[in-house]
Amino acid sequence: MRSLDEELTDLADHYRWFAQVEAAPVSPRYAELAAAVAEDAEVLAFLGTLPRPKRQANLLLGALQYLHGGPPADGAQLRERVTGDADRLRATMLARATQTNEAARCAALLPVLAGLPGPLALIEVGASAGLCLYPDRYGYDHSGARVGPPSTVQLRCTVTGRGPVPTEVPRVVRRAGIDLNPLDPADPDDVAWLQALIWPGMDERRDRLTAAAAIAAREPAEIRRGDLVEQLPGLVAAMPAEATVVVFHTAVLAYLPAAAKQAFAELVAGLPVRWVSQEGVGVLPAVRERLPEPPAPEEARFLLALDGEPLAYTAAHGGRIDWLPAAAGLAGVR
């Protein structure tokens, strides 16, 4: 068994990695704060009292934003908030999970969904508040190709390569999801938690989340509480017979143990559904192995795949599609 000192050394390394690789390119404030945590024995000791899955940087920094209405100004204020408000912080981190719900990811999903025979019944696993279940309620601009209804959520996406170009949004007749801890887009406290998970410097994402949550609140989707492997077969069976059932997920499977990821992939492959995945490159090895060229070791983009066939690299929080050669075989290619 590893000692606590060894665990905290690894934890400090995690926060340094998060600061340098994850946060630095997009949120200097979070990069500064994470780097400060890595060097702060008191904060690391607090994190050491939590279960390992609850020590991650996104959860700590999100909880601090949630409890105090914004991020700490610097490492000194972060330490003050952690040590001076430890009980509330611990309770929040134990009760909550990182459930980033980014509607902009629909910009990458749309070209694939629009090419499937409709109408569609959408099932999102790891749905959080379900904001990605409304691709037909948002407006889009894919490098000048505009589609979608007038909407308070307008998604811009830079596109490279030859891939499908949507000419209309799909008709969705049922939307449902599965999550261990579903969030309610009509609950101000749940929306506040989602807002707190958005990193400093990303005001556009915060405004978009507010608008998308309002859309979802007006047309609630069914989000079932439970394990995705256990709940999925019954939910698929409940979908309308005339619809193409689409199971999809974005940035979800990375949080599962390897055995659970394998069980899910085997399950979905055996169901009468189309499967759209948008995950980190290494999350689904069987998808990664079908890439035409091996990905770079530092590849930070996601892989968009249909039924296990990789079609594009996409930006983690939406805004970019880089089509792979396999996408040229889909209908409506530009």
N, C-alpha and C positions, 0 to 999 in steps of 0.2 A: 504493500500500500504506500502511496506517495505521501510525503509529509506536507503539512499546510504551507511551509515555507517554499517548497518546490511548486506547489499549486499557485501560490501568489507570484512567484517568479514568472511562471507561464502566463499568468493573468496580466502582469505588467507588459510582457511581450505582446500579448493580444492588443492591449490598448495602444502600444507604440505602432503596431501594424495598422490598426484602424486609423490612427492619426495620419500616418504617412501615405497609405494606399487608398483607403476608402474616403476619408474626409478631406484631405488636403486639396484635391482637385476641385471640390465643389462647395465646401463649407469651411473656410479658414477658422471660424470660431470653434467649431466642433473639433477640428484638428488640434487647436491650441488646448482645449479642455481635455481631450483624450490623452494628449502628451503629458499634461499635468497630472492626471490620474496615475499614469505609469510611474511617476516619480514620487508619489505621495503615499507613505506607509500607512497613514491613518485611513485614507480612503480605500486602499487595497485591503486593509484589515476588515473594514466594514463589508466589502464585497465578499471576503472570505467567509463571512457568516451566512451567506446565501447559498442555496443549491447551485451547482455548477451552471445549469442552463439559465439561471437568473443573473449571472454576472456580466452579461454582454454589454458592450458600450452603448448600443442603440437603446437598450432598456434603461440603463442608468440615466443617460442624458435626456431621454424622453420623459422619464418620471420626474426629473428635476424641473423640466419645462412645465409639466402638467401641474405640479404642486405649487410652483412659484410664478406662474404666468409668463415665463420666458427663460432663456438659458442664463447660467451664471455669467457674470462679466469676465471672469478670469479664474485661474486655478485656485486662488485664495478664497474667492467667494464660493466656488464649488465645495471646497473643504468645509467652509462654514455651514453650508446648507446640508452637507452630508452628516457632519458631526452634531450639528444643532437640531436637526430634524430627523434623526435616524429612525425613530419608530414609524413615523408616517411614511418615510421613504421606503423602509423595508416592507411595510404592509402593501404599499402601492406596487412595488416590484414583484412581490409574491402573487398578488391578485391579478396583475396585468401581464400582457404579452406584447411583443412587437408585432403589430398587425397593420403594417403600412398598407393603405388602400388607395392606390394611385389610378385614377380614372384614365390618365393619359396613356396607360398601357393598352387601352382599347384601340389606339391608333395603329398598333401593330397587329392586333387581333382582327380588325375589321376586314382587311383584304382577303384573309383566309375565310372568315365567316361568310362574307358576301358571296363567295364562290361556291358555297355548299347549297344543295337543293333545299329550298324552303318549303314551309315555314320551319323555324328553328325553335327547339326547346333547349335552353342553356342551363347547364349545371356547373357551377364554379366550386371547386374544392379548395378549402382554405379561403372562404369568401370574405371574412372579416365583416364589414358592413354591406358588402355586395355591390360596391360602386362600379365594378367592371362587368356587372350583369346588364348594363344599359347601353350597349354599343349603338343601338338604334335611336337613342335619345340625345346623342351628342353630334356636333358638327365637326367636319374634318377638312384639312387642307394637306394633301399628300404631294408636296413639291409642286403646288399649283393646281392639282386635281381636287376640286372641291365637291363634297358630297355631304348629305345629311340634312336634318331639319334645322330651322332656326332654333338655337339653343343657347342657354347661358353658359354651356360648356363647349368651347371651341378648341379643337386639338390640332396643332400644327406638327407636321412630321416631315423630316427630310428623308428622301428616298434615293438610294443608289442601286444600280443593277437592274436586271429585267425581272419583273414580278407582276402579279395581278394588280390591276388598277380598279378599285371599286367604283361602280357607276351609281350605286344606290346602297342604302343600308339594308340589312336583312330584316325580314318580318319575324318578330319574336313573339311566340304565342304562350310561352311559359318560361319563367326564370326562377331558379332555385339554387341553393348553395348548401354547403356543409362547412361547419367550423367547430372547433373545440370550445370556443368562447365567442359566439356571435355577437356582433355589435349592432345597435339599432340606429340607423341614420336619422331617426326622428328624436333621439334622446340627446339633449345638449351635452350631457356629461360624456357619452360615448364619442360624440363628435369632437369634444375638447381633447379627449385622449388621442384621437387620430391626428388632430392638429399638432399636438405636442410631439408626435413622432416625426414631424417634418423638420428638417434641419434648418438652422439659421441661415438666412440668405436666399431662401427659396420661397419668396412671397407669392410668386405666381402659382406654385403648387398649393399653397395654403388657400388662396382665393378659389382655385379650381375645386379643391376638396369641399369647401362650403357650398358651392353651386351644385356639385354632383350629389352631395348628401341631401340637398333640398329636392332634387329630382327623385332620388330613391325613396325619400320619405313620402312623396305623393303617390308612389306606385310600389308599395312594399313587395319585396320578393320573399319567398319562403326560405328561411335559412335554418336548417336543422342542426341542432347541437349534437356533436358526437364525433367519433372516429371516422375518417374518410373511407377506409376500407370496409368498415362495418355498415355504414349508412348508404354507400353508393348504389349497390344493387337494388335496394328497395326504392330509392329515389328515381333511378332510371326506369324501373317498372311502372312508376306512377306518371310518367310523361305521356303527353297525348300521342295516340297511335299514328296520327297523320304527320307528325313532325319529325324532322331529323334531329336526333338528340346529340348535343355536343357537350362533352365533358372537357373543361379547360381549367388551367391554373397558371398563375404567374408568381414567381418568387415564393413558392410554398414548400416544395419537396425538400429543399435544402435543410429545413428544420426537422426532417424525419431521420431516424436511424436508417442505416443502409438496408436492413432487412425489411423495414416498413416501405421504403421506396420500391424495392423489388416486388413486394407483395402488391402494391398499388399498380405498378406497371403491368404485372401479369393479369390483375383483375380487369383493368380497363381494356386491355387488348382482347379479352374474351367477352366483352359486353357488346350489344348491338348499338354502338355509338361511334361518333367521330371524336377523335382525341386531339386537342390542341394544347400544346405545352409551351411555356415561355419561362425558362429557367436558366440559371447559370450554366456555363458550358460543361462543367464537371458533374452536374447534379444527376443527369441520366446518362450513364456510360454507354448504353446501347444506342442512344441518339448521337452522342459525340462520335462514336466509332463510324457512323455513316457520313461524317463530314468528308467532302472531297479532298480536303487538306487538313493536317493536324492543326489545332488551334495553337496560338502562341501561349507560352506558359503563363504570361501575365494578362491573358484575355479577360477583360472585365465585362464585356457585353453579354447579353443573354442569347440563348438559341431559341428561335421560334420553330416549332415542328408541328406537322400534321400527321397523325397516326404513326409517330416515331420517325418520320422522314424530315431531317433538318431543311428548312426553307430559307432562313435568314438569320443574321445577327441583328439584335435589336438593342436599343438603349435601355438600361435597367429601369428607368422611371418614365419611359416613353420619349417620343420626339425624334426617333431615327430608326429606319429600316435599311439594312444592307442585304439585298437579296442574294442568295446563293444560286448556282446554276439550276438546281432542281426546281426552283420557283418558276422558271420559264415554261415549264410544262403545264402550269395551271391556266385556267380560262382567264380571258381578259388581260393578257400580258401587254404591258406598254412596249 
